[in-house]
Amino acid sequence: MQTLNVALGERSYPIYIGRGLLDDGALIRRHIARPRVAIVTNDVVGPLYLERVRTALEKQGVATSAVVLPDGEAHKDWVTLNRVFDALLEGRCERSTTLVALGGGVIGDMAGFAAATYQRGMPFVQIPTTLLAQVDSSVGGKTAINHPLGKNMIGAFFQPRAVIADTATLDSLPDRELRAGVAEVIKYGLIRDAEFFVWLETNLEALLARDAGALAFAIERSCANKAEVVARDETEQGERALLNLGHTFGHAIEAGLGYGQWLHGEAVAAGTMMAAELSRRLGWIDDVVVARIESLHRRAGLPVQGPRLPLQTYLDLMAGDKKVEGGQLRLILLRAIGEAVIHADAGRDAIAAAIDARCA
């Protein structure tokens, strides 16, 4: 087991990475103040892992209850979130009850938002079961639900007490979900870790083949990168925005197609190529760099072009993005592999041309 730390003063917390951690009830119990938890999961992950977590906790004297939600981004909304609140209220859960998020990014986001708001805040623990959640969404305290006009527009910054990433759960992850997670792994190399990007170019096939060593290294390196950024900019006032490379374009794809049509990582991959194309058009990177980025995404089985939505749909959805400030859309672009920047002056025509060039 590897242990990292998200350094946030009194609210600092560990990230545990290793195989078999779902069965380590003592490890989970360490981060539960009172011996009662409510587990939030979905109807795909629940049948695989819910009873194992409940058994591990009950052996430690922890009383458990669970709410099983429908799987998928299409259910990341108020209606589904209210099912969590219904279960907590019907079970007479107190503010001291710990909420455990057992699942991928959607479950982590919704359970975290429920924890942030139920009785004005209850402790929660992240147990991510997808690669995307283990390397990105479970770390950093971003919680949210979607709105038809924008992804993750309603939420809160609320940090977990711990992140427990059992890499054995990736054994059951569908290939498509694994590839979607790789999109977020690639992101870290592009925005701040050129050495890691080179490692991915060399070791991508081992990662896709679920080699235990490659997975452990990629997860640890990704989490270490994110933990450093979050520690310096918890609420995304500056540097943390760099973690959104490809996301403004990608979120427009998800909302424009309808949530759940593309996986989040797939939309981020296409969005990253749009960001790279715009960076090239601004003269910051050249064709060789764009080709390296495209090649890595293609090898990972990720889309390198977005869907051919009406251009105005892209622009309207991007105009409602969280990174709009003072009426200006701030995009995350690339000066080089390993060097991302926040740029608010790309211009509508250049943005439109980059989108058009990267739509199929």
Wavefront OBJ file of the C-alpha trace (Angstrom):
o trace
v 0.000 0.000 0.000
v 1.168 3.496 -0.864
v 0.002 6.506 1.124
v -0.091 10.097 -0.100
v -1.285 13.181 1.733
v -3.462 16.077 0.639
v -2.017 18.888 2.735
v -4.882 21.151 3.799
v -3.937 21.975 7.375
v -6.480 20.649 9.839
v -8.467 19.156 6.953
v -5.543 17.196 5.503
v -6.316 13.619 4.574
v -4.594 10.510 3.224
v -4.931 8.760 -0.116
v -4.343 5.019 0.199
v -3.491 3.067 -2.961
v -3.193 -0.714 -3.001
v -4.836 -4.072 -3.675
v -7.336 -5.610 -1.277
v -8.134 -2.422 0.631
v -11.908 -3.014 0.426
v -11.461 -5.845 2.908
v -9.378 -3.775 5.327
v -12.121 -2.725 7.705
v -9.597 -1.449 10.237
v -8.193 0.979 7.662
v -11.625 2.344 6.813
v -12.656 2.419 10.494
v -9.667 4.650 11.239
v -11.439 7.490 9.405
v -14.907 7.032 10.912
v -15.570 9.057 14.041
v -18.733 7.245 15.152
v -19.440 3.552 14.527
v -22.162 4.171 11.950
v -21.916 4.632 8.184
v -24.265 5.027 5.249
v -22.828 3.624 2.022
v -23.835 5.180 -1.297
v -23.241 3.008 -4.352
v -24.931 2.106 -7.637
v -26.601 -0.922 -9.187
v -23.421 -1.961 -11.039
v -20.821 -1.560 -8.291
v -23.126 -2.580 -5.450
v -23.517 -6.241 -6.460
v -19.743 -6.523 -6.828
v -18.424 -4.820 -3.708
v -21.124 -3.570 -1.318
v -21.326 -6.673 0.870
v -17.536 -6.899 1.110
v -17.322 -3.351 2.459
v -20.268 -3.873 4.817
v -18.772 -7.102 6.155
v -15.354 -5.502 6.643
v -16.895 -2.606 8.584
v -19.290 -4.709 10.642
v -16.355 -6.830 11.789
v -14.996 -3.579 13.231
v -18.252 -2.942 15.114
v -19.567 -0.376 12.632
v -23.301 -0.369 11.876
v -23.995 0.043 8.171
v -26.858 0.994 5.891
v -26.816 1.475 2.148
v -28.573 3.258 -0.688
v -28.174 1.873 -4.204
v -28.614 4.394 -7.020
v -29.019 3.831 -10.758
v -25.728 3.842 -12.642
v -24.662 6.518 -15.074
v -24.117 10.201 -15.751
v -27.761 10.540 -16.848
v -28.783 10.078 -13.202
v -26.431 12.679 -11.736
v -29.284 15.044 -10.886
v -31.547 16.375 -8.149
v -33.999 13.484 -8.425
v -31.337 10.868 -7.764
v -29.612 12.995 -5.121
v -32.883 13.192 -3.209
v -32.872 9.401 -2.948
v -29.729 9.751 -0.841
v -31.371 12.355 1.386
v -34.504 10.178 1.668
v -32.416 7.229 2.841
v -30.477 9.327 5.352
v -33.642 10.842 6.805
v -35.598 7.597 6.878
v -32.642 5.926 8.585
v -32.419 8.779 11.088
v -28.788 9.305 10.259
v -27.141 11.940 12.384
v -24.607 14.584 11.466
v -21.926 12.319 12.950
v -22.812 9.434 10.612
v -20.103 8.931 7.986
v -21.147 8.742 4.356
v -19.082 6.306 2.274
v -18.978 6.798 -1.489
v -18.431 3.395 -3.136
v -18.241 3.734 -6.898
v -16.972 5.867 -9.743
v -16.952 9.587 -10.305
v -20.726 10.023 -10.449
v -21.237 8.302 -7.096
v -18.324 10.183 -5.535
v -19.637 13.538 -6.720
v -23.211 12.913 -5.592
v -22.349 11.314 -2.267
v -19.892 14.127 -1.555
v -22.517 16.754 -2.340
v -25.006 14.954 -0.106
v -22.402 14.874 2.682
v -21.678 18.576 2.233
v -25.332 19.530 2.618
v -27.053 16.940 4.839
v -27.538 18.646 8.227
v -25.036 21.239 6.895
v -22.215 18.742 6.665
v -21.390 15.165 7.611
v -18.038 13.337 7.279
v -17.475 11.194 4.228
v -14.940 8.757 2.845
v -14.221 8.103 -0.820
v -13.765 4.499 -1.993
v -13.365 4.948 -5.763
v -13.755 1.874 -7.961
v -12.926 3.239 -11.442
v -9.613 4.451 -12.808
v -11.016 7.911 -13.506
v -12.239 8.242 -9.923
v -9.032 6.861 -8.439
v -6.759 9.251 -10.329
v -8.945 12.338 -10.341
v -12.499 12.853 -9.146
v -12.172 11.284 -5.674
v -9.301 13.621 -4.745
v -9.717 17.317 -4.094
v -13.201 17.769 -2.671
v -15.157 18.785 -5.773
v -18.743 17.561 -5.425
v -21.648 18.327 -7.733
v -24.627 17.307 -9.796
v -25.383 18.205 -13.401
v -27.908 20.637 -14.841
v -29.304 20.417 -18.384
v -27.516 23.689 -19.153
v -24.148 22.702 -17.721
v -22.162 19.886 -16.157
v -21.295 20.020 -12.437
v -22.822 23.483 -12.118
v -24.480 22.811 -8.740
v -22.196 21.603 -5.977
v -19.720 22.420 -3.239
v -16.076 22.086 -2.291
v -16.123 19.512 0.500
v -13.112 17.368 1.355
v -13.326 13.688 2.320
v -11.734 12.253 5.446
v -9.803 9.749 3.332
v -9.566 8.288 -0.163
v -9.159 4.508 -0.259
v -8.308 3.298 -3.770
v -8.364 -0.476 -4.068
v -6.680 -1.138 -7.409
v -8.144 -4.666 -7.478
v -11.528 -3.120 -8.344
v -10.050 -2.222 -11.739
v -9.965 -5.944 -12.580
v -13.737 -5.830 -13.141
v -13.773 -2.461 -14.906
v -15.001 -2.609 -18.528
v -12.348 -1.729 -21.097
v -14.243 1.376 -22.180
v -14.298 2.688 -18.611
v -10.591 1.942 -18.202
v -9.754 3.884 -21.369
v -11.898 6.785 -20.182
v -9.830 6.913 -17.010
v -6.616 6.978 -19.029
v -7.751 10.313 -20.495
v -7.410 11.897 -17.052
v -4.046 10.191 -16.530
v -2.748 11.687 -19.792
v -3.976 15.081 -18.608
v -1.488 15.184 -15.742
v 1.412 14.615 -18.096
v 0.208 17.363 -20.391
v -0.441 20.065 -17.811
v 2.553 19.727 -15.453
v 4.532 16.488 -15.732
v 6.327 16.044 -19.062
v 8.378 13.160 -17.663
v 5.161 11.304 -16.860
v 3.875 11.938 -20.395
v 7.018 10.278 -21.780
v 6.487 7.361 -19.379
v 2.958 6.977 -20.722
v 4.220 6.962 -24.311
v 6.462 4.033 -23.358
v 4.152 2.142 -20.989
v 0.634 2.756 -22.299
v 0.086 -0.827 -23.495
v 1.040 -2.197 -20.068
v -1.418 0.215 -18.483
v -4.220 -0.853 -20.830
v -3.362 -4.496 -20.159
v -3.927 -3.750 -16.430
v -0.381 -4.565 -15.443
v -0.413 -4.148 -11.663
v 2.852 -2.232 -11.526
v 1.900 0.138 -14.334
v -1.511 0.839 -12.823
v -0.073 1.469 -9.357
v 2.539 3.854 -10.739
v 0.060 5.771 -12.906
v -2.442 6.143 -10.072
v 0.207 7.230 -7.560
v 1.784 9.737 -9.977
v -1.594 11.185 -10.950
v -2.751 11.508 -7.333
v 0.563 13.070 -6.308
v 0.184 15.692 -9.026
v -3.384 16.474 -8.062
v -2.643 16.545 -4.323
v 0.101 19.141 -4.864
v -2.196 21.393 -6.872
v -5.154 21.064 -4.492
v -2.954 21.843 -1.485
v -1.968 25.147 -3.098
v -5.370 26.114 -4.524
v -8.227 24.220 -2.914
v -11.127 26.231 -4.331
v -9.793 26.830 -7.834
v -8.892 30.493 -7.603
v -5.903 30.030 -9.905
v -3.586 27.061 -10.461
v -6.207 24.375 -9.848
v -8.029 25.493 -12.989
v -5.177 23.902 -14.961
v -6.594 20.507 -13.992
v -9.471 21.287 -16.347
v -7.482 20.875 -19.562
v -9.975 19.718 -22.204
v -12.877 19.940 -19.783
v -14.568 23.113 -21.040
v -14.823 21.629 -24.528
v -15.563 18.189 -23.063
v -18.362 19.367 -20.808
v -20.005 20.999 -23.839
v -19.846 17.644 -25.625
v -21.460 15.849 -22.681
v -24.248 18.386 -22.250
v -24.790 18.833 -25.985
v -25.147 15.116 -26.692
v -27.072 14.397 -23.500
v -25.383 13.159 -20.320
v -24.261 9.569 -20.555
v -23.940 9.335 -24.347
v -20.168 9.781 -24.066
v -18.221 8.871 -20.962
v -16.615 11.817 -19.208
v -13.099 10.695 -20.089
v -14.047 10.282 -23.738
v -15.371 13.828 -23.877
v -12.251 15.101 -22.089
v -10.037 13.346 -24.656
v -11.802 15.019 -27.574
v -11.795 18.300 -25.653
v -8.062 17.984 -25.022
v -7.482 17.664 -28.757
v -9.554 20.814 -29.310
v -7.418 22.611 -26.718
v -4.254 21.347 -28.414
v -5.552 22.484 -31.805
v -6.300 25.947 -30.438
v -2.857 26.085 -28.820
v -1.317 25.229 -32.204
v -3.327 27.936 -33.947
v -2.077 30.458 -31.387
v 1.484 29.461 -32.272
v 2.325 27.983 -28.877
v 2.883 24.359 -29.917
v 3.698 22.874 -33.302
v 2.362 20.031 -35.427
v 4.829 17.568 -33.914
v 3.527 18.182 -30.400
v -0.102 17.902 -31.520
v 0.737 14.643 -33.288
v 2.288 13.198 -30.093
v -0.804 14.112 -28.099
v -3.123 12.668 -30.728
v -1.085 9.480 -31.050
v -1.233 8.761 -27.322
v -5.003 9.267 -27.225
v -5.499 7.071 -30.313
v -3.365 4.311 -28.812
v -5.505 4.496 -25.690
v -8.627 3.957 -27.818
v -9.934 7.433 -27.034
v -11.707 9.794 -29.440
v -9.549 12.509 -30.979
v -12.499 14.303 -32.587
v -15.698 15.572 -31.051
v -19.223 15.055 -32.358
v -20.427 17.407 -35.088
v -22.807 19.445 -32.926
v -23.905 22.880 -34.158
v -21.037 25.290 -33.529
v -23.344 27.631 -31.651
v -24.259 24.773 -29.303
v -20.609 24.371 -28.378
v -20.146 28.118 -27.900
v -23.343 28.582 -25.875
v -22.562 25.698 -23.536
v -18.957 26.829 -23.113
v -20.176 30.355 -22.313
v -21.938 28.900 -19.260
v -18.825 27.127 -18.018
v -17.626 27.599 -14.423
v -14.368 29.078 -15.703
v -16.099 32.109 -17.204
v -14.971 35.154 -15.226
v -16.037 38.728 -15.854
v -17.825 37.556 -18.982
v -14.589 36.092 -20.398
v -14.144 32.398 -21.088
v -10.871 31.194 -19.573
v -9.521 28.167 -21.393
v -6.736 25.830 -20.343
v -4.252 25.639 -23.211
v -0.739 24.291 -23.772
v 2.567 26.114 -24.148
v 4.324 22.755 -24.262
v 3.867 19.187 -23.103
v 4.044 19.586 -19.338
v 3.166 23.293 -19.361
v -0.470 24.388 -19.311
v -1.688 27.969 -18.993
v -4.966 29.767 -18.328
v -5.845 31.947 -21.320
v -8.825 34.305 -21.600
v -8.109 36.014 -24.913
v -8.229 33.312 -27.589
v -11.044 35.019 -29.483
v -14.316 33.549 -30.740
v -13.091 32.928 -34.280
v -10.012 30.983 -33.158
v -12.053 28.903 -30.720
v -14.642 28.179 -33.387
v -11.964 27.171 -35.907
v -10.350 24.790 -33.412
v -13.681 23.140 -32.641
v -14.522 22.823 -36.324
v -11.135 21.282 -37.102
v -11.622 18.654 -34.386
v -15.203 17.564 -35.080
v -16.104 14.498 -37.109
l 1 2 3 4 5 6 7 8 9 10 11 12 13 14 15 16 17 18 19 20 21 22 23 24 25 26 27 28 29 30 31 32 33 34 35 36 37 38 39 40 41 42 43 44 45 46 47 48 49 50 51 52 53 54 55 56 57 58 59 60 61 62 63 64 65 66 67 68 69 70 71 72 73 74 75 76 77 78 79 80 81 82 83 84 85 86 87 88 89 90 91 92 93 94 95 96 97 98 99 100 101 102 103 104 105 106 107 108 109 110 111 112 113 114 115 116 117 118 119 120 121 122 123 124 125 126 127 128 129 130 131 132 133 134 135 136 137 138 139 140 141 142 143 144 145 146 147 148 149 150 151 152 153 154 155 156 157 158 159 160 161 162 163 164 165 166 167 168 169 170 171 172 173 174 175 176 177 178 179 180 181 182 183 184 185 186 187 188 189 190 191 192 193 194 195 196 197 198 199 200 201 202 203 204 205 206 207 208 209 210 211 212 213 214 215 216 217 218 219 220 221 222 223 224 225 226 227 228 229 230 231 232 233 234 235 236 237 238 239 240 241 242 243 244 245 246 247 248 249 250 251 252 253 254 255 256 257 258 259 260 261 262 263 264 265 266 267 268 269 270 271 272 273 274 275 276 277 278 279 280 281 282 283 284 285 286 287 288 289 290 291 292 293 294 295 296 297 298 299 300 301 302 303 304 305 306 307 308 309 310 311 312 313 314 315 316 317 318 319 320 321 322 323 324 325 326 327 328 329 330 331 332 333 334 335 336 337 338 339 340 341 342 343 344 345 346 347 348 349 350 351 352 353 354 355 356 357 358 359 360
